[in-house]
Amino acid sequence: MTTHILATPQPGRTVLDPHLGRYAVRTEGMTASEIRALFAVASRPEVVSLAGGMPNLAALPLKTLSAQVARIVAEEGLTALQYASAHGLPLLRDQICDVMALEGITAHPDDVVMTVGSQMGLDLVTRLFCDPGDVVVAEGPSYVGALGSFAAYQAQVVHAAMDGHGLVPEALRAALRQARNAGQRVKLLYTIPNFHNPAGVTLAVERRAEILEICRAYDVLVVEDNPYGLLGFDGRTYPALRSLDPDNVVYLGSFSKTFASGLRVGWVLAPRAVREKLVLAMESATLCPPTLNQMIVSRYLATHDWQGQIGMFRESYRERRDALLSALERYLPPGCTWTAPDGGFYVWVTVPEGVDTKAMLPRAVAARVAYASGSGFFTDKSGSRQMRLSYCYPTPERIRDGVRRLAGVLQSEMDLL
């Protein structure tokens, strides 16, 4: 048991944080995301940012949307600006079931719980299931926001390897077996099966049932995070893990990548017993998700060709993906490898041995290009030779210029080896 001693300011001494002795023990695992720290620098206009995963919203019908928002406030303002159920608006939950049906999910609206972005859903699920010291298995690398949530609840993350076809079943089985033999309690498998963040790979369809069977055998709940599933460049959708095992999969969804990230509208589809606890957790966290934002999304789904809009996003991101891959092929020094995603936002690059991408990052920013270093996507000090490049936001011309700058910095690093 850790004992905190309240810090007493000494005369003449500056106390940086007079509350240091008051914090809960769990705050010791809370650290700033490396990606968040990049935003201030990467937002400078002279820097080509290949770091953040900001959606490109230029294709949205903004004038039409602004008129509809005004109409919602004028005609339904007494509802839109009022408190509502922690469960979320019934009409939107019904519409979300239609969205998930594209991936083979059959769901009842009552089992959908609205959240403030899917990040809140992940936080609530972790709160419900993880005690300090419990184990969460996650792909290596894994989404930084998920790693932050697990750390905040003092869960231990064990990484399982991926390859070009996603999570390797035998690696998952080995991680679960090792944890059980060590007397550890594994609560969750956290996975991004489609167009993975940050790796860009997709879990092979033939592996999905096997992954679910392994988790069943080890009594592990699956948390399926799927913000990119409708953004496959060939228009293909993959069967959701939830569609294959509804009773042992909690599904996280979001409109951040397919509509508007600033609205922060996400959802959790959970088994019925879990759903009840999620609603209680939502009430304690935020009373209710924002009613106006939910109504904006609901009106958009009801009045717009939202599937056609997603098709426009896919074309935009495919053009940018192609620009990034061709630039990598043209400019990066020999010895570099990278993934070739079929959808989503990200390419995962591995550089030659001896180059540390985190140490190199300040020099890259000085050369006016930013990326996300690989170490931020692991909890076990891995990833020093990797970087995540995001192609979703910059124009193709800016992407090519950014890779050219990055290649120059990387070559200079390699010349010093």
N, C-alpha and C positions, 0 to 999 in steps of 0.2 A: 504494500500500500504506500502510495506517495503522499508525503505530508508537505503542504504548502505553508510557508512562513510569510506573513504579511510584511512587505518591504516597508521599512521606516526611513523616511527621508533624513539624511544627515545634514546638519547645518553647513551651508556653503557648497553643497554638492548638488549637481543637477541630476534629477531622477528622470530618466527617459520614459518610464512607464510606471507610475505610482500604483497601478492596479495589478502589477505582476503577480503578487501573491494571492490574488483573488480568483484568478481564472480557474476554470475546471480543468482537470487533468487531460480531458480529451482534446483541448485546444493545442496541446503540444504537437499533435500530428498535423495541424493545419498550417500549410505553407502556400505562398503565392504561386499561382501557375506561371510557368515560364512564358506561356503564350500571352497571358494577360499583361505581363511585364513588357512584352514586345509592342503592344498596341500603340503606346504613346509615340514610340519611334517610328513604327511602320506606317502610322497615319500621316507622316510628313509627306507632302506631295512629291518631293524629289526621290523618295525611297520607293522602289518597286517591292511591294509586300507580297511574298509568296507564303506568308506565315499563317494568317488568320483564315477561318472558314466562313467568311461573310458571304451570304447569298447575293447574287446580282439581281437586283429588283427592277432594273431599268425596263424590263418587258411588261411589268404590271400596268394595267389600265388605271393610272392614278386619278385622272379626272373623274372617271366613272365611280371609282371607289370613294373619292372625297364627297361626291354628291350623295352616294348611298349612306355614308357615315352621317352626313348632315340630316338626311331624311330619318335615319334611325333615332337621332337625338330629338328631332322635331316631333316625330310621330309616336315614338315609344320611349321618350326620355325618362319618364317616371319609372319605367322598368329597367332601362339600360343603365341608369345611374344609381340604382339602388342595390342593396345587398341581395343575395340570392342563395340558393342551396350550395352547400359544399360539394355536392355530387356533380354539379354542372347543369347547364340548360338541357332539358329533355330533347328538344328538337336537334340540337347540335350533336348530342350523343347518338341519336338515331342516324344522322347523316354520316357520322364517323364509322358506323357499322357498314355503310355502303362503301366508304373509302377502303376499309380493311378487307372487304369482300374481294377486291382486286387481287389480293394475295392469298385467297383461299380461306380466309377466316370467316367462320360463322359465329356471330356474337349477338347477344341481347343488349340493347341500350342500357339496361340497368347495371350491367357489368362493366361499363365504361365510367371512369372517374376522371373528370377534367382537372388539369393541373396548370400551374403557371410555367409553361414550357415542360418538355419531358425531363429536364434536369431536376425539377422539383419532384417529379414522379420517381426518379431514381433515388433521390434523397429520402423520400418517404418510405420506399420499399426497403432501403438499407436500414432505416430507423426501426422498421417493423421487425426485421429478421435478424439483424446482426448485434450480438453482444460484444463487448470488448474481448479481443482475442480470437473471435470466430474467423474462419477463413473464407475468402471469396476467391474463386478461380476466375481468371480473366485472360484473354489472349495476350500474348506478348509480341508486339506492343499493344497498348490499350488507350482508350479515350481518356484524356487528362481530367476532364470533369468527373468522370466516374471514379478515378483514382482518388480525387479530392474528397468525394463523398465517403468513400470507404475509409479513408484516413480520419475523417472527422468523427466517424463512429467507432474508431479504434479497431477496425477489422484489418486482418492481415491479408494482403493480396499475394497469391501464388500465380505466376504466369505459366500458361501452357502454350507451346509453340504453334505457330502457323506456318503454312507454306503457300504456294501459289493458288491453292484451292481452299484456303481458309484454315480454320482450326483443325489440327491433326487429331483424329480420334484417339490414337494410341498415346499421344502426349497428354490428352485430357485424362485418360484412364490412369496413366502413370502418376500424374499429379494428385489425383484423388486417392489412389492406393497409398502413395507416400504420406499424404496427410493423415489418412486413417491409421497407418502403422505408427505414426508419430503421436497418436492420441489427440489429434486436432479435429475440430468439428467444422466441416465444410458446409456452409449454409447455401451459397449461391454460385451458379455459373453465370457470369456476366459476359454477354457476347453481342457483337455487332455483325450479323451474318452477311449483310448485303453492302458491298462497296465500302469496306471497313474504314473507319477513322482510327488510326492514320494510315493503315497499310494499303488501302485501296483494293484489296482482294475480296472475293465473294466465296462464301462457304458452298462447296459443291453440293448439288441436290442429293447425290447418293450418300453423302456423309450425314445429312441432317437427321435421319431416323436413327442412325447409329449414335450420334451425339446424345439424342434424347434418351435412348435406351441406357447408355452409360450413366447418365444423371439419375435415371430411375433406379438403377441398380445400387447406386451409392446414396440414395435418398437426398438428392441435391435439387433445389428449385432452380429453374432456368429463368434468367432475366434477359429477354430479347429486346435490344435497343435498335430501332429500325427507322431512323429519320430519312434515310436515303433510298428506301426500297423502291420508290416509284421513279427514280432518276436513272434508270438503266438506259444507256445510249441507243440500244436497239429496240427500246420500248418493252422489253421483256420484264415480267415480274416473276419472282421466285416464290415458291410456297413458304409462307411464314412458319417458323417453328411452332408458333401458337396453333396454326391450323392442323398440325400433326399430333399435338399433345395438349389439348386445352386445359387439362387439370393440373399440369405441372409447369406451365409457362406463364410468366407475367410479361405482357407485351407493352413496350413503351413506344408511343407515337407522338408526332409533332407536325405542326404546320409551319415550322420555322424554315424548312428547306423547300417546301412546295408552295408556300404562299408568302408569309411575311414574318420574319424572325422577331421584329420589334413588338408584335402583338403578344408574344409569349403565351401562346395557346398550345398546350400539349394534352396528352391523356395517357391513362393506364388502363389496359384491359386485363383484368385479374380474375382468377377463380372466385366464385361467389363469396366464400368465407373471408378471403383476403380483401375483397372489395369492401366489406363492411368496416374492416379495420382501417383501410385507406381513407374512407370518408371521414372517420373519426380523426385520423391524422391530419387530413386537410383542414378540418375545423380548428384544430389546435394550432396549425401552422399559419393559416391566413384567413380563417373564417369561411371565405369562399373565393373562387377564382373570379377575375374581373368580368362582370356581366357585359359591359359594353364591348369588350374585345371578343367575347364569345359570340355576341350578336353580329358583329362585323364578319367574323368567319362564317357563321351560319348563313347570313345573307349572301355572301360571296359564293358559297357552295350552291345556294338555291337559284341564283340568277346569272351566274357566269358559266362559261364552258371551262370549268376548272381542269378537266383532263386535257383539253386543248392547250390551256395555259402551261400545264406541266410539260406537255410536248415542246412548247417554245423554250422552256427552261432547259430541257434535255438537249435541244439543238445548240443553245448558247454554250452550255457546259461542254458538249462534245467538241465544239470548235476550239474552245480554250484547252481542253485536254490534248487535242491533236497538236496545237501550237506548242504546248509544253513538251510533249514527247519528242516532237521533231527538233526542238531546240536542245533538249538533253542529248539527243543523238549527234547533233551537229557540234555542240560546244564542250560538253563535259570531257575531262581528260580520260585516257584509258584506265581501266580498272574500276570504274564506277558501274553500278547496276541499279535498276529501278523496276518498279512494278508498272504494269500497263492496265489501269482500271477500265472496266466496262461501264462505269457509272459513278455517280457521287462526285466528290470534290478533290480527292487527294492522290498524290503519287509519293511512294516511299522510296527514298534513295539511299543506297549504301555506298560509301566512299572507301578508297583504299586504306589498308591497315596503316596505323600511325597517325591518321588525321582524326582529330577530336572536333566534332561539329559544334559542340557547345563552346569550346575555347575559340573556335574560328568565328563565331557569330559576331562579336564586336567588330572584327575586321570586315566582315561582309556588310554590316550596317554602315561602316565608314565608306564602303564602296557603293552605297545606296541600293542595297538589296537585303531583304529580310526573309528568313525561313524559320521553321520551328525545329530546334535540335532534338534528336531522337531520345535523349536521356529523360526528357519530361514525360515520356509515354511508358516508362517502366518504373517499378518501385525497387528494383534489385540492382541498380547501377548499370544496367545494360544500356545499349543504344548510343554509345559514344561515336560509332561510325555511321549513324543513320541521321537522316533529316526528313521532315515532312514538307512537301511542297504543295501548296494549295493553288489551284488554277481557277477557282470559281469566280473571283471578283475582278482581277485585272483584265484589260483588253488583250487580245492575242499579241498585239505589237508590244505592249508593256511586258508581257510574259517572256517574249523572246529577248527583249533587252535585259530583263532581270536575270535570265539564265546565263546570258553572255557575261554579265558582271559577276555572277556567282562562279562561273567557270574560271574567270581570271583569279579570283580570290583562292579558289581551291587549288589551282595550279601553283600559285605562290606557296601555299602550305606544303604541297607535295615536293616542291623544289628544296624545301628545308629538311626533308627526311633523310 
